[in-house]
Amino acid sequence: MSARDAPRPRVHVVHAHSEADSFVTAMKNVIVAEFRDTGHQVTVSDLHAKNFNPVASPRDFLERSDASRLVYPLEQRHGYATGTLAADIHEEIEPVLAADLLVFTFPVYWFGAPAILKGWFDRVLLSGVCYGGKRVYGRGGLAGKRAFSAFSLGAKEGMFGADGIHGELVTGMMRHLFQGTMGYVGLDVVQPFGGYNVPYIAQDKREGLLDELRAVVRNLDDRPVLAVPDLDDFSEKLLPLHENPAVS
Ligand SMILES: Cc1cc2nc3c(=O)[nH]c(=O)nc-3n(C[C@H](O)[C@H](O)[C@H](O)COP(=O)(O)OP(=O)(O)OC[C@H]3O[C@@H](n4cnc5c(N)ncnc54)[C@H](O)[C@@H]3O)c2cc1C
């Protein structure tokens, strides 16, 4: 197969900002343009534009394996296997499964993702497909794919780090997202890009952040991937092996 015939890498962007002229939307536009210019196939799920429902509920299942009581992850498994998930969940999961790289663009709300994106994780990262049982981290259902996030913050850069008032940004404050969600389902989480203090800095500084982001995207393959627990260090029950050899 010649380089021209090789399948183009697929990038799927999940975007969480309501305003077309917001800084986060400008970050999303930079990312989409950069990937399109370099021959990637790019799809975008603009959660506000499609009025995505972020609330996990019994309405997510058109048919139930157990009608008496909802066990959400079990019904996710049944729903995917039988094609009876709500149509919007099907619409969101298929491009995720087709993608080589997932991109998330969002403003930080309360140390994490805004509700519309949090709900997307709840409803779309399906049990049995993206994770389940011992299929987590390196054995997660989305292993082999990468994730990259670009987000904006009100906080200043100096508020983070070992001595910062909020502690480490990526491995502390937002560990639940980068390890506990993206890493957990097996994604290789590329070091995210955070734009600090965005509402309060001058226009030229914000434009500088977009230039920085463009360069990051251009060189994404050289960017480090966050460490996640190595399952070989744990027992079949995912308990520590080395500290307590009696545990199996
Ligand atoms: C509920 C809530 C919780 C929050 N929690 C946190 C928190 O825990 N930690 C934290 O740090 N922050 C927090 N924030 C702040 C929040 O993260 C920031 O307000 C947000 O990240 C700013 O991004 P934005 O895209 O919404 O900016 P916008 O307000 O849309 O834009 C900021 C500025 O950028 C300008 N701009 C737009 N496009 C461009 C462009 N192409 N080039 C240059 N400038 C441009 C806009 O005109 C505007 O002046 C919170 C905010 C809310 C509402």
The ligand as an SDF file (V2000), in Angstrom:
LIG
                    3D

 53 58  0  0  0  0  0  0  0  0999 V2000
  -19.1580   27.0640   37.2080 C   0  0  0  0  0  0  0  0  0  0  0  0
  -17.7400   27.4790   36.9980 C   0  0  0  0  0  0  0  0  0  0  0  0
  -16.7240   26.8260   37.6750 C   0  0  0  0  0  0  0  0  0  0  0  0
  -15.3950   27.1870   37.4710 C   0  0  0  0  0  0  0  0  0  0  0  0
  -14.4250   26.4910   38.1360 N   0  0  0  0  0  0  0  0  0  0  0  0
  -13.1370   26.7820   37.9060 C   0  0  0  0  0  0  0  0  0  0  0  0
  -12.0910   26.0400   38.5490 C   0  0  0  0  0  0  0  0  0  0  0  0
  -12.3370   25.1040   39.3030 O   0  0  0  0  0  0  0  0  0  0  0  0
  -10.8050   26.3660   38.2770 N   0  0  0  0  0  0  0  0  0  0  0  0
  -10.4910   27.4020   37.4310 C   0  0  0  0  0  0  0  0  0  0  0  0
   -9.3130   27.6610   37.2200 O   0  0  0  0  0  0  0  0  0  0  0  0
  -11.4540   28.1180   36.7990 N   0  0  0  0  0  0  0  0  0  0  0  0
  -12.7530   27.8280   37.0020 C   0  0  0  0  0  0  0  0  0  0  0  0
  -13.7320   28.5280   36.3490 N   0  0  0  0  0  0  0  0  0  0  0  0
  -13.3270   29.5420   35.3430 C   0  0  0  0  0  0  0  0  0  0  0  0
  -13.4020   28.9620   33.9400 C   0  0  0  0  0  0  0  0  0  0  0  0
  -12.5430   27.8520   33.8130 O   0  0  0  0  0  0  0  0  0  0  0  0
  -13.0310   30.0300   32.9050 C   0  0  0  0  0  0  0  0  0  0  0  0
  -13.9870   31.0460   32.9840 O   0  0  0  0  0  0  0  0  0  0  0  0
  -12.9900   29.4390   31.5060 C   0  0  0  0  0  0  0  0  0  0  0  0
  -12.0000   28.4660   31.4210 O   0  0  0  0  0  0  0  0  0  0  0  0
  -12.6960   30.5150   30.4760 C   0  0  0  0  0  0  0  0  0  0  0  0
  -12.7400   29.9340   29.1910 O   0  0  0  0  0  0  0  0  0  0  0  0
  -13.8830   30.3620   28.1410 P   0  0  0  0  0  0  0  0  0  0  0  0
  -13.6560   29.7000   26.8490 O   0  0  0  0  0  0  0  0  0  0  0  0
  -15.2430   30.1940   28.7450 O   0  0  0  0  0  0  0  0  0  0  0  0
  -13.5430   31.9030   28.0330 O   0  0  0  0  0  0  0  0  0  0  0  0
  -14.4140   33.0800   27.4180 P   0  0  0  0  0  0  0  0  0  0  0  0
  -15.0380   33.8290   28.5410 O   0  0  0  0  0  0  0  0  0  0  0  0
  -15.2690   32.6140   26.3070 O   0  0  0  0  0  0  0  0  0  0  0  0
  -13.2720   33.9370   26.7580 O   0  0  0  0  0  0  0  0  0  0  0  0
  -12.2960   34.5980   27.5150 C   0  0  0  0  0  0  0  0  0  0  0  0
  -11.7640   35.7120   26.6370 C   0  0  0  0  0  0  0  0  0  0  0  0
  -11.1080   35.1570   25.4880 O   0  0  0  0  0  0  0  0  0  0  0  0
  -11.5110   35.9070   24.3510 C   0  0  0  0  0  0  0  0  0  0  0  0
  -11.3340   35.1330   23.1100 N   0  0  0  0  0  0  0  0  0  0  0  0
  -12.2370   34.3710   22.4520 C   0  0  0  0  0  0  0  0  0  0  0  0
  -11.7110   33.8900   21.3110 N   0  0  0  0  0  0  0  0  0  0  0  0
  -10.4260   34.3470   21.2490 C   0  0  0  0  0  0  0  0  0  0  0  0
   -9.3820   34.2100   20.3100 C   0  0  0  0  0  0  0  0  0  0  0  0
   -9.5360   33.4880   19.1940 N   0  0  0  0  0  0  0  0  0  0  0  0
   -8.2140   34.8020   20.5680 N   0  0  0  0  0  0  0  0  0  0  0  0
   -8.0230   35.5240   21.6900 C   0  0  0  0  0  0  0  0  0  0  0  0
   -9.0040   35.7150   22.6130 N   0  0  0  0  0  0  0  0  0  0  0  0
  -10.1920   35.1370   22.3950 C   0  0  0  0  0  0  0  0  0  0  0  0
  -12.9500   36.2590   24.6330 C   0  0  0  0  0  0  0  0  0  0  0  0
  -13.3950   37.3280   23.8420 O   0  0  0  0  0  0  0  0  0  0  0  0
  -12.8750   36.6450   26.0920 C   0  0  0  0  0  0  0  0  0  0  0  0
  -12.4630   37.9700   26.2560 O   0  0  0  0  0  0  0  0  0  0  0  0
  -15.0670   28.2300   36.5530 C   0  0  0  0  0  0  0  0  0  0  0  0
  -16.0890   28.9040   35.8800 C   0  0  0  0  0  0  0  0  0  0  0  0
  -17.4090   28.5320   36.1040 C   0  0  0  0  0  0  0  0  0  0  0  0
  -18.4980   29.2640   35.3560 C   0  0  0  0  0  0  0  0  0  0  0  0
  1  2  1  0
  2  3  1  0
  2 52  2  0
  3  4  2  0
  4  5  1  0
  4 50  1  0
  5  6  2  0
  6  7  1  0
  6 13  1  0
  7  8  2  0
  7  9  1  0
  9 10  1  0
 10 11  2  0
 10 12  1  0
 12 13  2  0
 13 14  1  0
 14 15  1  0
 14 50  1  0
 15 16  1  0
 16 17  1  0
 16 18  1  0
 18 19  1  0
 18 20  1  0
 20 21  1  0
 20 22  1  0
 22 23  1  0
 23 24  1  0
 24 25  2  0
 24 26  1  0
 24 27  1  0
 27 28  1  0
 28 29  2  0
 28 30  1  0
 28 31  1  0
 31 32  1  0
 32 33  1  0
 33 34  1  0
 33 48  1  0
 34 35  1  0
 35 36  1  0
 35 46  1  0
 36 37  1  0
 36 45  1  0
 37 38  2  0
 38 39  1  0
 39 40  1  0
 39 45  2  0
 40 41  1  0
 40 42  2  0
 42 43  1  0
 43 44  2  0
 44 45  1  0
 46 47  1  0
 46 48  1  0
 48 49  1  0
 50 51  2  0
 51 52  1  0
 52 53  1  0
M  END
$$$$
